[in-house]
Amino acid sequence: MRALTVTKKKNLKRKIKLSADDKIYYTIIHIFLILLLIVILYPLVYIISASFSSPYAVSSGQVVLLPVDLSLEGYEAVFKNPDIFTGYRNTVIYTVLGTFINIVVTMILAYPLSRRDLPGRNFFMFLFTFTMIFRGGMVPLYMQIKNLHLIDSLWAMVLPGALSVYNMIIARTFIQSSIPGELLEASRIDGCSDTRYFFSILLPLSKALIAVLVLFYAIGHWNSYFNGFLYLNTKDKFPLQIVLKQILIANTIDTNLVVDPEVAAAKQGMAELLKYSLIIVSTVPIMCLYPFVQKYFVKGVMIGSIKG
């Protein structure tokens, strides 16, 4: 049966013949996509190559595609700082805990707002949407965090921004368009409560959505810099991004203050090399998430954003 199906598909492909206009169209599309891929991929390749090159090769512009004078000086300078591992630890904690809180809050709000029988549903949606356009600003938010005694604490990094209204709307639309309402009616007939329906039926069917939301929220927490800069005072609580910034500043000098031109050139080259090494150090861990959520990405985002 399977062999027969494969044979039918091959015969169907043979019957489909592209016209001359179609061939020209597809050729142009392929050329455009290849050029777009090169434009996107080249900066990434350049950053990786520059991070493994010598400081002089980077500062003199010798790096074009492949590493020149293969060297690990940039990574040695980064990991020589003892605060780098503390920053990694703090960022992992902030990312895991913050993402968990984000997912819990988002799904708890998205489910009732997806129910058309919720009283005042449109009013609540208006309130949430209103906050996307009008906000209190940085000063009122800082005063609120201070009054709650959250300054220089773990919660100052994970509670502000616990809900993204944009992601909540995606989750609500996904639930409306992808999960049939008949499931809720059938569960009610069997005596299932809303709480049990949420945990036993809704969440298992929303794995694609949750995977995409985890990626969105985790990237936001991993790259978070301003919250740590604003709310944290203790060095041992700084996230990775602040630690990397301090490493970069420590290796950047004013060349006008250096008498020896060779020393100035070496320092300038190291500063340039550190930029690329820091990008790799801060990017690679979070990029490891992509292979695990790639198969859910299109399904979770496209269904949740187009329908409804």
C-alpha positions in Angstrom: 0.0 0.0 0.0 2.8 2.3 0.9 4.7 1.5 -2.3 1.5 2.2 -4.3 1.2 5.6 -2.7 4.8 6.5 -3.4 4.3 5.5 -7.1 1.2 7.7 -7.4 3.1 10.7 -6.0 6.0 10.1 -8.5 3.5 9.9 -11.4 1.8 13.0 -10.2 5.1 14.9 -10.1 5.8 13.8 -13.7 2.4 15.0 -14.9 3.0 18.5 -13.4 5.1 20.4 -15.9 6.1 24.0 -15.2 5.5 26.6 -17.9 8.3 28.9 -19.0 6.9 31.7 -16.9 6.8 29.5 -13.8 10.4 28.5 -14.4 11.5 32.1 -14.6 9.5 33.0 -11.5 11.0 30.2 -9.4 14.5 30.9 -10.6 14.1 34.5 -9.5 12.7 33.5 -6.2 15.6 31.0 -5.6 18.2 33.6 -6.5 16.6 36.1 -4.2 16.4 33.7 -1.3 20.0 32.7 -1.8 21.1 36.3 -1.7 19.0 36.9 1.4 20.6 33.9 3.1 24.1 35.2 2.3 23.2 38.7 3.7 21.9 37.2 6.9 24.5 34.4 7.3 27.6 36.4 6.5 27.6 38.6 9.7 27.2 35.6 11.8 30.1 33.8 10.1 32.2 37.0 10.4 31.5 37.3 14.1 32.5 33.7 14.8 35.6 34.0 12.6 36.7 37.3 14.2 36.3 35.8 17.7 38.8 33.1 16.9 41.3 35.5 15.2 44.2 37.4 16.7 43.6 41.0 18.0 45.8 42.5 15.3 44.0 40.6 12.5 40.7 41.9 13.8 41.7 45.6 14.3 43.6 45.7 10.9 40.5 44.4 9.0 42.2 41.2 7.8 39.3 39.0 8.8 36.9 38.6 5.9 35.4 35.1 6.0 37.7 32.7 7.8 39.7 33.2 11.0 43.1 34.8 10.6 46.0 33.8 12.9 43.8 31.4 14.9 43.8 32.5 18.5 41.7 32.1 21.7 42.9 35.3 23.3 39.4 36.8 23.3 37.9 33.9 25.1 40.8 33.7 27.5 40.3 37.4 28.4 36.6 36.8 29.0 36.8 33.7 31.1 39.7 35.0 33.1 37.3 37.2 34.9 35.9 35.3 37.9 32.6 37.2 37.7 31.7 35.5 34.4 30.6 32.3 36.0 28.6 34.2 38.7 26.9 36.1 35.9 26.1 32.9 34.0 24.6 31.4 37.2 22.5 34.5 37.9 21.2 34.7 34.4 20.2 31.0 34.3 18.3 31.5 37.5 16.6 34.7 36.3 15.8 33.0 33.0 14.3 29.8 34.3 12.3 31.3 37.1 11.2 34.3 35.1 10.1 32.2 32.1 8.2 29.9 34.5 6.3 32.8 36.0 5.7 34.3 32.5 4.2 31.0 31.2 2.0 30.6 34.3 0.6 34.1 34.2 0.1 34.1 30.4 -1.8 30.8 30.3 -3.9 31.6 33.3 -5.0 34.9 31.7 -5.3 33.6 28.1 -7.7 30.7 28.9 -10.5 32.7 30.5 -10.1 35.5 27.9 -10.5 32.9 25.2 -13.9 31.9 26.6 -16.7 33.7 24.9 -19.0 33.2 27.9 -16.7 35.2 30.2 -18.6 38.3 31.6 -16.9 41.5 30.7 -14.5 39.7 28.3 -14.2 42.7 25.9 -13.7 45.2 28.8 -10.8 43.2 30.2 -9.2 42.8 26.7 -9.5 46.6 26.3 -7.7 47.1 29.6 -4.8 44.8 28.6 -4.6 46.3 25.1 -4.6 49.8 26.6 -1.4 49.0 28.5 0.4 48.2 25.2 -0.1 51.8 24.1 0.0 53.9 27.3 2.4 53.1 30.2 3.4 54.8 33.4 7.1 55.1 32.5 10.4 54.2 34.1 10.2 56.5 37.2 6.8 55.3 38.5 7.8 51.7 37.9 11.0 52.2 39.9 9.1 53.8 42.7 6.7 50.9 42.8 9.5 48.4 42.9 11.2 50.4 45.7 8.0 50.6 47.7 7.5 46.9 47.4 11.1 46.4 48.8 12.2 44.5 45.8 15.3 46.6 45.0 18.5 44.5 44.8 16.5 41.2 45.0 15.8 38.3 42.8 12.2 39.3 42.3 13.1 42.6 40.8 14.4 40.7 37.8 11.5 38.3 37.3 8.3 40.1 38.5 8.4 43.3 36.4 7.2 42.3 33.0 5.7 39.0 34.3 3.1 39.3 31.5 3.5 40.3 27.9 0.2 41.4 26.6 1.3 40.6 23.0 2.1 37.0 23.9 -1.1 36.7 25.9 -3.1 37.7 22.9 -1.3 35.1 20.8 -2.0 32.5 23.4 -5.7 33.5 23.6 -6.1 33.4 19.8 -4.3 30.0 19.7 -6.7 28.5 22.2 -9.8 30.0 20.4 -8.7 28.7 16.9 -6.9 25.5 17.7 -8.8 23.9 20.6 -12.4 22.9 19.7 -15.1 24.2 22.1 -16.8 20.8 21.9 -14.0 19.5 24.2 -15.1 21.8 27.0 -18.8 20.7 26.5 -17.8 17.1 26.5 -15.7 17.5 29.6 -18.5 19.2 31.4 -20.9 16.4 30.6 -18.3 14.0 32.2 -18.3 16.2 35.3 -14.9 17.9 34.6 -14.3 21.2 36.3 -12.7 24.2 34.6 -9.6 23.7 36.7 -9.2 20.1 35.7 -10.0 20.9 32.0 -7.3 23.6 32.1 -4.6 21.3 33.4 -5.7 17.9 31.9 -6.9 18.9 28.5 -6.0 22.5 27.6 -2.3 22.5 28.6 -1.4 19.2 26.9 -3.0 20.4 23.7 -1.1 23.7 23.9 2.5 22.2 23.8 3.3 24.0 20.5 2.2 27.4 21.9 4.0 26.9 25.2 7.2 26.0 23.5 7.1 29.2 21.4 6.2 31.3 24.5 9.1 29.7 26.4 11.5 30.7 23.6 10.2 34.3 23.5 10.3 34.8 27.2 13.6 33.0 27.8 15.3 35.2 25.2 14.0 38.3 26.8 15.3 37.3 30.2 18.6 36.1 28.9 19.3 39.4 27.1 17.9 41.5 29.9 20.3 44.3 30.8 18.4 47.3 31.8 16.5 45.7 34.7 19.7 44.5 36.3 21.3 47.9 35.8 18.4 49.7 37.3 17.3 47.5 40.2 20.5 45.6 41.3 23.3 47.0 43.5 25.1 43.9 44.7 27.9 42.7 42.3 27.1 39.0 43.1 23.6 39.4 41.8 24.5 41.0 38.4 23.3 39.1 35.3 25.6 38.0 32.6 25.0 41.1 30.3 26.2 43.5 33.0 29.3 41.4 33.7 30.1 41.3 30.0 29.7 45.0 29.8 32.1 45.5 32.7 34.7 43.2 31.0 34.5 45.2 27.8 34.9 48.5 29.7 37.8 47.2 31.6 39.7 46.3 28.4 38.9 49.6 26.7 41.3 52.4 27.1 41.8 55.9 25.8 44.6 55.6 23.2 45.5 59.2 23.7 46.7 58.4 27.2 49.1 55.7 26.0 52.5 56.9 25.0 53.7 53.7 23.3 51.9 53.3 20.0 52.4 49.5 20.0 50.8 49.1 23.4 47.9 51.3 22.2 47.4 49.3 19.1 47.5 46.0 21.1 44.9 47.4 23.6 42.7 48.6 20.8 42.9 45.3 19.0 42.0 43.4 22.2 39.0 45.7 22.7 37.8 45.0 19.2 38.3 41.2 19.6 36.4 41.2 22.9 33.3 42.6 21.2 33.0 39.5 19.0 34.0 37.1 21.8 31.4 38.5 24.1 28.7 38.2 21.5 29.5 34.5 21.1 29.7 33.9 24.9 26.3 35.6 25.5 24.5 34.1 22.4 25.5 30.5 22.2 23.7 29.2 25.3 20.3 30.6 24.5 20.6 29.5 20.8 20.7 25.9 22.1 17.0 26.3 22.7 16.1 26.7 19.1 16.6 23.1 18.0 14.1 21.9 20.7 11.3 24.4 19.7 11.9 24.7 16.0 9.2 22.1 15.1 6.7 24.0 17.2 7.6 27.5 16.1 5.6 27.8 12.9 2.6 25.9 14.3 2.5 27.8 17.5 2.9 31.3 16.1 1.2 31.1 12.7 -2.0 29.4 14.0 -2.2 31.8 17.0 -1.6 34.9 14.9 -3.6 34.4 11.7 -6.9 32.9 12.8 -9.4 34.5 15.2 
